[in-house]
Amino acid sequence: MKIYTKTGDKGTTGLIGGTRVPKHHLRIEAYGTVDELNSYIGLIRDQQIDPEYKHILKEIQDRLFTVGALLASDPEKSKMKVPDLNEADISLLEKQMDLMNEELPELRNFILPGGHTIVSYCHLARCVCRRAERLSVQLAEESVMNELVLKYLNRLSDYLFVLSRKVAADLNAEEYIWVPRTNS
């Protein structure tokens, strides 16, 4: 199979279902951002972190391919069976956050990204996840969408934040607390 098809040379791409849309279409922006997120999660997974985190991140990457397929499908024309996303996927994220939070100090302030490269990668992934969520919310306003996509992306950004804190704790990296400057 050739990787290039030449069908996108004029600035359009095909959705699952055959509909052609401009490459700047909101649906393409949404699943392209999910793809970007998946790459950042791969970067985190490639670091020296707890093997359990790597296992969960691999599961997340798999679910993000599902999310991408759901976003890449024309809801009116696609007859293709797309892998499913379900409540158990969201529950897994919540369970993992609860486990990590049990070992973390209570959060009382905003945290500035940084403290260690791996922590920063987690924050980058969180920001990209939030962008994917915003684009997907916008898409849901104009098209039919599986509501679990929005819920999953929302919970995943929370998971990535908690993971950043847990990785910082595991590495004994300093958490930088945001202290707002006051006019004095």
Secondary structure, 3 states (H helix, E strand, C coil): CCCCCCCCCCCEEECECCCEEECCCHHHHHHHHHHHHHHHHHHHHCCCCCHHHHHHHHHHHHHHHHHHHHHHECCCCCCCCCCCCCHHHHHHHHHHHHHHHHCCCCCCCCEECCCCHHHHHHHHHHHHHHHHHHHHHHHHHHCCCCHHHHHHHHHHHHHHHHHHHHHHHHCCCCCEECCCCCCC
